[in-house]
Amino acid sequence: MAIVDLIMPKLGESIIEATVLKWNKNIGDAIQQDETVLEIATDKVDSEVPSTASGIISEILFNVNDVVPIGTVIAKIDTGNNGSPVTKSSATTIVAKEFEPATKETTEVPFVPASVTIKPSGNNKFYSPLVLNIANSEGISLSELENIQGTGNEGRVSKKDLLQYLANKKSGVASTAMVSNTIPASLVETPKVVESSIQPSVVSYSGNVEIIEMDRMRKLIAKHMLDSKQTSPHVTSFAEADVTNMVLWRDRVKKQFEKENNSKITFTPMFIECVTKVMKRFPFINASLDGDKIIVKKDYNIGMATALPSGNLVVPVIKGADMLNLIGLSKSVNSLAEAARNNKLKPDDTANGTFTITNVGTFGSLMGTPIINQPQVAILAVGAIKKRPVVVETPEGDTIGIRHMMYLSLSYDHRIVDGSIGASFLTAVAKEFEKWDVNREW
């Protein structure tokens, strides 16, 4: 019998975990290679995980809504049964356990050393270091902890169970009468605990309000944005560009371009072409930071922030954008945007971006101060194109003309990109926009 491990695939440079949304196969089900086994979600995109082999699902190691680190075995496939069915009762079953990492936690729960040894309580129940430390920091007594209904293996209380109990307790659903002393330190041989930042609070809302629970993607986006602001010291520079030549050229060629190339020409591929040219003169713009090491990227993978019908945001990535001509860029932009709108993006479509462009002008905004898409170090926002009277310099002297003007804003990580580099790069991008050849072909 040959057993193949199904691994949580790598989903992008900055993604370290994914949430199980749905299992499409159960234990004992036959599976073909490349057939979808489960659906997962990250803070960037929902995706499907295909099988790496044909056979029978013999083990499923995680439940729906479990958070699983990249590279973890999530299921096992028996490839040695020659297609003979395996019943669920005869298949080896491993009860899914909630992933509780010992080396990294969110800011909501304390850090737990991997060497912590847990001792059994008086009623022979076992609790993980993570559960014990959360309970300690939240003032949950041992007797109270023992009365929490667990959903883990053999009724084990998981982190999810405890956090749900705390949430219910703070909202008044759970009784607080059982709270007494905290868990004895003797239960944990290394009792060093970082105090939790979770503070009980009672919030009341006055007036006529509607309370809407964040959906999963919005929660992930919120965390991603907050993490970025806490990671990078943001600085934003602004510039103005006369994009009249771009507007006139696009108006002239758009019908013929679509007819010949079966693809609409928008401003986005035009912006990307100009930006990648300038980026090659400013290598620190196309970089990331690893500790005290600056990682300069030689690939120019441009992310384009795309709004979904739900209002959430996703950033598909055009790989090797500097190697594509305007036709290739246009087709890539249109196909990725269409896939995003129809929730058909694959994990690779949002992975390995090195720089991001967001078009805030699509919604009528003149300019913005975008948040860096980690682990990148810069993001460019392009505003709405507006006709304005401006001073035009000519060989015969200055004159007033009606021009198509646009504001640009660049947010950058001040740990790597100084103001002189950020401002110089932004000015160079504006000039590249302005010198667009109105007589060029595509």
C-alpha positions, -999 to +999 in steps of 0.1 A: +000+000+000+015+034-010+004+064+009+008+099-005+007+130+017-014+159+005+004+191+016-010+226+021+006+242-009+027+274-009+003+302-017+025+332-019+056+348-004+039+365+025+013+338+032+021+314+060-013+298+067-047+291+051-082+284+064-100+252+054-134+263+039-148+230+026-138+194+021-150+182-014-140+146-006-146+124+025-126+095+039-131+065+016-138+086-015-120+079-047-099+108-061-082+115-094-050+134-098-057+172-102-093+167-089-103+192-062-099+178-027-108+209-006-113+246-007-092+270+013-089+307+020-062+332+027-062+370+033-057+374-005-079+348-023-101+318-020-088+288-038-090+250-045-064+224-036-061+197-062-050+161-055-014+153-063-022+116-069-050+092-078-063+069-052-085+067-021-088+094+006-076+074+037-071+103+062-084+138+067-063+157+093-081+190+097-117+202+101-135+230+083-125+265+097-091+251+110-062+274+103-033+253+088+003+264+082+018+261+047+037+229+042+015+209+067+001+175+057-036+179+055-047+146+041-034+112+030-042+094-002-039+056-006-026+049-041-021+012-037-057-001-038-059-004-076-092+016-075-109-007-050-132+013-027-123+018+009-151+022+034-151+049+059-151+024+087-120+006+074-101+037+065-076+050+090-091+081+106-072+108+124-095+132+142-087+167+131-070+189+157-070+227+157-036+240+147-020+257+177+015+268+168+041+270+195+063+295+178+039+322+165+006+336+177-015+365+169-015+396+191-047+384+207-031+354+225+001+349+245+033+333+232+038+297+244+073+281+243+075+248+225+092+232+256+062+237+279+051+204+295+015+200+305+004+181+335-030+164+338-056+180+360-074+161+387-101+148+364-075+134+339-082+161+313-053+175+294-050+211+282-025+225+257+000+252+267-019+277+246-052+270+262-037+271+297-020+304+291-051+321+276-071+309+306-045+322+330-044+356+314-082+358+313-087+348+349-104+315+341-102+291+370-094+254+366-129+244+377-144+268+352-121+255+324-131+219+332-168+228+326-162+242+291-175+218+265-146+209+242-149+201+205-114+187+200-101+151+201-118+132+229-136+164+241-104+184+244-109+221+249-093+239+219-083+275+215-114+280+194-136+266+222-120+289+248-121+320+227-158+313+220-165+308+257-147+341+265-167+360+238-200+345+251-190+354+287-183+390+278-215+394+260-234+380+290-243+346+274-220+326+298-223+328+335-194+345+354-203+330+388-177+303+384-147+326+381-124+322+411-087+316+413-067+313+381-052+279+371-025+268+395+010+274+382+019+238+390-001+228+359+025+244+337+061+237+344+073+269+326+046+293+337+060+325+320+030+341+304+028+373+283-002+393+295-030+392+269-040+425+252-077+414+253-096+436+277-132+429+286-154+457+276-191+464+273-200+484+243-234+501+239-247+518+207-270+548+208-293+559+182-306+541+151-278+517+141-273+485+122-247+460+134-230+440+106-206+412+113-174+413+092-172+385+067-141+363+067-123+381+039-129+416+054-115+403+087-084+390+069-080+423+050-083+443+082-056+422+098-033+424+067-037+462+067-030+466+104+000+443+102+014+464+073+011+497+093+027+481+123+055+466+102+065+495+079+069+532+087+048+546+059+058+578+041+037+591+012+049+615-016+027+632-042+031+643-078+010+656-107+012+643-142-001+657-175-015+625-191-031+642-221-010+622-246-021+590-230-058+600-232-056+611-268-037+580-279-061+557-262-091+575-277-076+571-311-066+534-310-091+517-286-115+505-312-089+492-336-069+477-307-098+456-295-107+445-330-071+433-338-062+419-304-096+408-290-088+427-258-098+461-246-071+487-239-074+504-206-051+528-188-038+502-164-015+483-188-002+517-200+006+527-165+023+494-158+045+497-189+057+531-178+062+521-142+083+490-149+106+511-171+113+535-143+116+508-116+148+495-133+165+528-125+154+526-088+162+490-076+152+497-039+116+503-050+115+466-062+127+451-030+117+436+004+133+435+039+144+404+057+157+414+091+186+436+084+190+424+048+175+442+018+163+417-008+164+434-043+141+416-067+152+411-103+117+400-113+091+428-119+058+413-108+032+441-107+002+437-085-030+456-094-055+462-066-089+451-078-122+457-061-146+427-059-184+430-063-186+425-025-165+456-019-135+436-007-101+440-023-078+415-040-044+420-057-038+397-087-002+399-100+012+402-135+044+381-135+073+394-156+055+426-165+087+442-178+089+414-204+054+419-218+045+444-246+013+464-244-008+437-259+005+411-234-001+435-205-036+443-217-046+407-220-031+398-186-048+428-169-082+419-184-080+382-177-069+386-141-096+413-135-123+390-150-111+361-128-112+383-097-147+395-104-159+358-108-139+345-079-118+323-102-083+335-091-058+307-083-033+311-055-005+317-079-024+346-094-019+366-062+016+353-053+051+368-055+042+404-063+071+429-060+052+462-065+016+472-065-005+498-084-039+508-071-063+530-092-082+551-067-094+572-096-117+544-107-141+555-080-136+593-086-109+599-060-083+625-069-056+609-048-050+585-019-025+573+007-023+536+000-011+510+025+019+489+015+012+454+004+036+434+026+063+423+021+067+449-007+082+483+001+061+506-021+027+511-036+016+536-062-019+551-063-032+568-095-061+592-092-089+603-114-080+620-147-095+655-148-095+683-174-080+714-159-065+747-172-028+746-167+003+765-178+018+749-209+054+757-218+061+760-255+091+773-275+071+804-282+064+810-245+040+800-218+003+796-225-028+784-208-043+751-221-069+726-212-050+694-202-059+660-188-042+660-153-038+633-127-024+631-092+000+603-083+008+592-047+035+568-036+036+552-002+069+536+007+087+519+036+110+544+051+133+517+065+145+511+030+133+539+008+144+574+018+124+605+008+149+614-019+145+580-036+107+578-032+102+613-045+126+609-073+110+577-084+075+592-083+087+622-103+103+599-129+070+580-132+050+612-138+075+622-165+072+588-181+035+592-183+038+627-198+061+616-226+038+589-239+042+589-277+008+599-291+018+586-325+030+551-314+015+518-324+010+491-299 
